[in-house]
Every structure is written in C-alpha cells, then in structure tokens.
Amino acid sequence: MRLRAFKPADFKTLCELDAACFAPSIAYTPDELAAFITQRGARTWVAEVGGEIAGFLVARARQDGCVHVVTIDVKGSFRRRGIGRALMDAAEGWAREHRLSAIVLETSETNQAAQAFYLARGYEKLNRLEAYYADGTAAWRMAKRLKS
Ligand SMILES: CC(C)(COP(=O)(O)OP(=O)(O)OC[C@H]1O[C@@H](n2cnc3c(N)ncnc32)[C@H](O)[C@@H]1OP(=O)(O)O)[C@@H](O)C(=O)NCCC(=O)NCCS
C-alpha cells in the first residue's frame, strides 16, 4: 500500500468509492466532493494497492486551528488492513506539522464501524448533532487533541 497526493485523474474513482461507502443521504455529490477537495486549506490523500485506489481521505485546515476530516473512505474489499489507519496517520501528521491543535469530524450515529475506528485512535465523542444528514439521521461530532 502506498499513500500519495490526489491527482485530478482520480476524481471519478473517488466519487464512485464515496457512493459505494455511504448511503445516498450521506454520500457527497460529485460537485460537493470537488468543492471540498479544491477548497482553500484542503488536502486529499489517496491509498493505492497494486495500482488500484483502495481509499482516500479529504481534510481541511481550518482558521480555528483544527483540522476537519471531511471524509475517509476505504473500499469494502480492502478494509481491516490498516489503510484507514494509514490515512488518518497522514492527516494527523499533517495537522501536527502545521501545529494545529485538534482533529474534528462527524460520523453517523448508526455507523458503528467508524465510531469503533475513531475511538480506537483516541477520538472522543463531543456532542450529538440532531438530524445532521439529509435523511434525518443524527451524527456524533468526534475530536482528538493533538500533542505537538
Ligand atoms: C471506517 C473505515 C475508514 C476504517 O478503515 P479500515 O481501513 O477498515 O480501518 P483499519 O484497518 O485501519 O482499522 C484500524 C482499527 O480501527 C478499528 N476498526 C476498524 N474497522 C472496524 C470495525 N468495522 N469494527 C470495529 N473496529 C474497527 C480496529 O481497532 C482496527 O484495528 P484492527 O483491525 O487491528 O482491529 C472503513 O470501514 C470505511 O471506509 N468505512 C466506510 C466509510 C466510513 O464509514 N467512513 C467514516 C465515516 S466518518
């Protein structure tokens, strides 16, 4: 597995992966994903296995000193092989390099796998966001304070 920076040629595959990873009410539209990837302060890592895109993570450094993880997606057939861990390590390392103090993200309250993944990495549930997604599902805002 290798991590590399996003290239525009990846975009279609990333859209397909996001649509496969999330319910339609949670997945981003191609326009939304393009806006997140290109917004000021954003960075996208792509994980490749044997030349195939196995996952990606989009994050953004915010003015308030936090990094926001916009999305992390690992293809079903590549899960539980440490790819999510490597993507989060990259985002957390980037945040530390920029002396940012915390990483924040939102995850559906029904997404037990993601909650277990983040809790195992030392993230805490901060607050529950009522009707956060288009279908009315709530989310947990989770965060991890970073030591420099
Ligand atoms: C959540 C997600 C990114 C995890 O990626 P992954 O590559 O499978 O995770 P890793 O293999 O790096 O797992 C690291 C650790 O997280 C925990 N973990 C990961 N998936 C888990 C699951 N389904 N159940 C319980 N714990 C889990 C485990 O502690 C795991 O370590 P272990 O395999 O040694 O036990 C992946 O399941 C995914 O893309 N899901 C769909 C999209 C999604 O829900 N994204 C997050 C939304 S905010």
The ligand as a Gaussian input file, in Angstrom:
#p B3LYP/6-31G(d) Opt

LIG

0 1
 C      -14.125000       3.357000       8.970000
 C      -13.107000       2.933000       7.891000
 C      -12.488000       4.177000       7.257000
 C      -11.979000       2.105000       8.574000
 O      -10.991000       1.813000       7.586000
 P      -10.118000       0.465000       7.646000
 O       -9.044000       0.585000       6.628000
 O      -11.005000      -0.728000       7.553000
 O       -9.536000       0.554000       9.129000
 P       -8.195000      -0.098000       9.682000
 O       -7.962000      -1.434000       9.063000
 O       -7.080000       0.885000       9.583000
 O       -8.608000      -0.307000      11.233000
 C       -7.879000       0.269000      12.301000
 C       -8.575000      -0.116000      13.598000
 O       -9.856000       0.533000      13.693000
 C      -10.788000      -0.353000      14.327000
 N      -11.824000      -0.751000      13.369000
 C      -11.817000      -0.555000      12.036000
 N      -12.942000      -1.042000      11.491000
 C      -13.660000      -1.565000      12.487000
 C      -14.913000      -2.231000      12.543000
 N      -15.645000      -2.480000      11.438000
 N      -15.365000      -2.657000      13.753000
 C      -14.645000      -2.454000      14.869000
 N      -13.428000      -1.818000      14.881000
 C      -12.953000      -1.390000      13.707000
 C       -9.991000      -1.558000      14.785000
 O       -9.458000      -1.251000      16.075000
 C       -8.878000      -1.588000      13.749000
 O       -7.727000      -2.283000      14.175000
 P       -7.640000      -3.903000      13.991000
 O       -8.076000      -4.212000      12.579000
 O       -6.191000      -4.185000      14.253000
 O       -8.597000      -4.486000      14.996000
 C      -13.764000       1.998000       6.822000
 O      -14.530000       0.997000       7.496000
 C      -14.668000       2.723000       5.847000
 O      -14.213000       3.329000       4.875000
 N      -15.988000       2.651000       6.065000
 C      -16.967000       3.259000       5.141000
 C      -16.859000       4.755000       5.117000
 C      -16.949000       5.327000       6.512000
 O      -17.778000       4.917000       7.331000
 N      -16.072000       6.319000       6.777000
 C      -16.042000       7.018000       8.057000
 C      -17.214000       7.894000       8.142000
 S      -16.967000       9.333000       9.082000

